[in-house]
Amino acid sequence: MVGTKAAVRFAGAILLAAVLTACGRQGADRDQNLEGFTPEQIFTRGEYELSQNRSDDAAWYFSEVERLYPYSDWAKRALIMQAFSYHSDKNYEESRAAAQRYIDFYPTDEDAAYAQYLLALSYYDQIDEVGRDQGLTFQALQSLRTVIEVYPDSEYATSAVLKFDLAFDHLAGKEMEIGRYYLRQDHYSAAINRFRVVVEDFQTTSHTAEALYRLIEAYLSLGLVDEAQSAGAILGYNYQSSEWYDAGYKLLTSRGLDLKSRGNNWLSQIYRQTIKGEWL
């Protein structure tokens, strides 16, 4: 009996080696019938394709494991490898679909955190490829937040936090880009709306100091001195070591104005609330 099993394994290894030799140079033969192979053999072929930087072919072999042996442990392993292979091939939609299937089928498995992380990356890695449509950035933020909140002890949580902060900063940067465009076109109210979003919703990003300076510029152009001075007061309190504070100080003092909160506008309210602790 033992000899028979060994012979079968040996025959399978010879068959797999023949397939690798025949197809190794040109990649996967999608018309090939793999029903005679074990899930381990097909999985191994997928790993081989990955080692040859043929990620799309690797994903196909892993998908065949899932198709031919859907209830096996190999199918579970192949599914997470599908998500990885598709992501390596920059086929983000298929990677996301495979990762989501893994989360749906194996929510408590040890690789569920990695599947969620890959799902988040399928959005995150496209952020720089989009123009003014920030839908992917929002989806990346939501998916990264899931990694952080649902899998806080996983090895992917720290990376997810870093990428979340970068994606958040990216959103603020887009608001600044649009705001600066409006400012150059003398559309001051539209510019103010963009810079206000940065100050109110993205205050922890690297763009807040510049947003406050741009508000000084825009409000002075509209003759709204109280608002400009209030922006300067926040800038002076929180960002005195930045270049934007120096620029704001020069701009305001050149008009005979100081960096003090004035009036009862939205900026003066922020100053009272966040700096002086007056919430009423």
Secondary structure, 3 states (H helix, E strand, C coil): CHHHHHHHHHHHHHHHHHHHHHHCCCCCCCCCCCCCCCHHHHHHHHHHHHHCCCHHHHHHHHHHHHHHCCCCHHHHHHHHHHHHHHHHCCCHHHHHHHHHHHHHHCCCCCCHHHHHHHHHHHHHCCHHHCCCCCHHHHHHHHHHHHHHHHCCCCCCHHHHHHHHHHHHHHHHHHHHHHHHHHHHCCCHHHHHHHHHHHHHHCCCCCCHHHHHHHHHHHHHHCCCHHHHHHHHHHHHHHCCCCHHHHHHHHHHHCCCCCCCCCCCCHHHHHHHHHHCCCCC
